[in-house]
Amino acid sequence: MKSLVLAEKPSVAREIARVLGCKQPHKHYFEGSKYIVTWALGHLIELKMPEDYDPKYKTWRLEDLPIIPQQMGLNIIRKTSHQFRAIANVAKRTDIKDCIIATDAGREGELVARWILKKLNWKKPILRLWISSQTDKAIRDGFKDLKPGKRFDHLYQSAICRAEADWLIGLNVTRALTTKYNDPLSAGRVQTPTLAMIIDREKEIQKFVPKPYWTIHANIGSLSASWEQNGEKRIFSKETAKHIYEKLKNKQAAILSIERKKKKEQQPLPYDLTELQQDANKRFGFSAKKTLTVLQRLYEHHKLVTYPRTDSRYLTSDMESTMFDRLKAMASSYKDEIGPLLSDRGKVNARQVFNNEKVTDHHAIIPTEEPLHMNKLSEDERKLYDLIARRFLALFYPVYEYETVHAVFRIGEETLTAREIVVVNAGFRKVLGKNDDGRGKKQLSSLMKGQTFTLHELELKEALTEPPLRYSEADILSQMEKYGLGTPATRADIIERLVETEAVERKNGRFYPTKKGKQLIELVNEELKSPELTAQWEKELEAIARGKGDPKAFLQNIRKQTEHLVSEIKQSDRTYLAHNLTGSTCPECGSFLKERATKEGRMLVCSNMECRFRKHKDPKLSKRRCPQCKKRMEIHEGKAGVYFQCRSCNVVEKAEEKKTAAINRKDRALLQKYSPENDSFGTSLGELLKQALEKKDS
């Protein structure tokens, strides 16, 4: 008898199959003496759409809302139905004794597998592989310690509640807004409060009125000091600033007090996903989505880091015995940093990192025991791995010790202050590249109370107060974490959704609300804008996952909330004007056309929701270059067929000239699509296609 192993992706299935010795490759699975390893392609099953309950819902109508099925049903996703059918065929085999769920060890991974099993009407035992890294050792150890599937029933219930809540609220509110105001308007229980935060910040900026202020700086001996009173260095009256400046001119300054404090800074804890996304955004300008994509590759493909979608920054106590092996695996690229640590057998100085109570489903993101080969990583992968590695190495170094020195100088009735930090022991900052901060000059350390100095090079500076900055990706992630909006795994997609629906724009790493977004937030229900309401829902979902919440009560509440939200929109007397309406009319129905920015360039689309007319506003650019000016040529279709034209030089070329090259490109694309490296397909089909192409070319 054999176990059916269900992985989330082909690449993961391939690695599990290799470790388990499943050497017989098939189109949709790998087989061995004890295991058959197959895979999903992400979600193969989804919640039924409204039209699956009643064909009338294919047409969006306000009067049909809210759509609240008594019992939510499941559908096989048509695009990937071939893989589901393959799994179903394997599952029917009489030599299959149980199923081992090997999807991602988290809420969504559980849902991916359980929905497949539910659609299969699976009755046999279920076991769970729960691992935090994809190394061979982790996979082998995980299969030796499989968990009963029942242990994760609460996690599955939480995942169902999340999916149904998003469907009920997101779908109904989006349909209500779209049909009421005749424009695609997207809303949801997480994306709407996130948009509200971006718009609230924009309002702060628009209301802000800059105020002039002045600061006074002086050199006292070799020291730089600033005027200060009650902790405030700014003076908001020009007359007062000039008066103080005149009083200080050419005066003697006496040291009124010197305060020295010795301080220690503890080692930072390893990364969870959200903090890693924040730092990658600040350091490299990575979007949250990009960070997660690169991190997933480090985890799945290179096996160099542990499970990415974690909300914990702690490690379990049993991991202490693995620290030495992790250091050895990294040593080739961090010789100077790791050399001294190996002689100490990898002793962790930051003992606070080991805390079983603060590790939920997964521990912090740290390097694995997989040998590191930096030359095999892309530039982005190296950058992200280095962040994770250095934060991990900081755990083995001593605390950062420093001394703060605060000197207060008295000149008549006024005071000037000078501060400095003196590094006593750089500690973990050596490995983080923050060992000195450029402030360890020890100029104040030798000063004594009562000493006098001549005040010279006095300077009066004028400046304006500045408005708060618009949110960066790191700021948004921080706010989402603060209010419990979404999970580490979903926040990146929420941000991208706001951009895709044209509610916000990303400019120079900052988020700007669009005219559409500003109007949308005025139309949306007050409750849906509230981060507190969404945070409460997330807490309830987490409680359900821990077995301390009531899934039925949660979904009943969501249904009531959906009815209330739709009712409010129906009764609203607010108005909306599409921001992108043009003066041109649709040639098919006569409605005004709207201009939209798409990946294909600017498009003109009909404002009538029932009309599908759309056309390019600007001619589509091809990849062909003009032979004279080398600019990309426009692509057109005329009576003689497709042709290319350079608008500047008026050079015209027929498309047929490149037909052979195009066919070759298609062949290469097919070969790549069906190759073993591609996550979506098995090995044998790729080999067959490769042979077929080789025969054709010969």
HUQUI-V342978 format. One line per field, one symbol per residue. ss: DSSP state (2 for helix, 1 for strand, 0 for the rest). phi: phi as a letter, one per 30 degrees, with the letter a starting at -180 (. if undefined). A space follows every 10 residues. Layout:
# HUQUI-V342978
ss=???
phi=???
This chain:
# HUQUI-V342978
ss=0111111002 2222222222 0001100011 1000111110 0000111002 2220222200 0222000000 0001110222 2222222222 2000011111 1100002222 2222222222 0000111100 0000022222 2222001122 2222222222 2222222222 2222222222 2000000000 2222222222 2222222000 0111111111 0011111010 0100100222 2222222200 0111111111 1111100000 1022222222 2222000222 2222222222 0000100000 0000102222 2222222222 2220222222 2200000000 2221022200 0000101000 0002220022 2222222222 2222220001 1111111111 1001111111 1111100022 2200000000 0000000000 0111111111 1111000000 0122222222 2200000000 2222222222 0001111001 1110222222 2220022220 2222222222 2222200000 2222222222 2222222222 2000000000 1111100000 0111111100 1111110000 0001110000 1111100000 0111111100 1111100000 0111222222 2222222222 2220000000 0022222222 22222220
phi=.bcdcccdbe ddeddddddd idccdbdbac bbdcbccbad bidcbbdede dddaedddcd bdddcdcbdd bdccbddeec dddddddddd ddddcccabc dbdedadddd dedddddddd hdcdebcbdb bcacdedddd ddddbdcdee dcdddddddd dddddddddd dddddddddd chadbcbadc dddddedddd dddeddddcd cdbbbcbacc icccbbdabh icccccbddd ddddedddeh ccccddabcc bcbbcddddd dcdddddddd dddbiddddd eddddddddd ddicbdeddc ccccbdddde dcdddddddd edcbeddced dddchidddd ddddbddccc dbdddbdcdd edbedccddd ddedddeddd dddedccddd cabcbbcccc biccbbbbba ccdcbdhdde dcibdbiibc dhdddddbdj dcbddbhdbc ccacdcdddd dddddddddd decidibedc dddddddddd didbbcbhib ccddedddde ddddeedddd dddddddddd dddddcicbc eddddddddd ddedddddde ddcdcbbedc dcddcddcbi ddcccbdbdd jdccbddddd ccdaaddced dcddcddcci ddcdcbbbdd jdbcbcddci dbbddddcdd dddddddddd dddcdddddc bdddddddde dddddddd
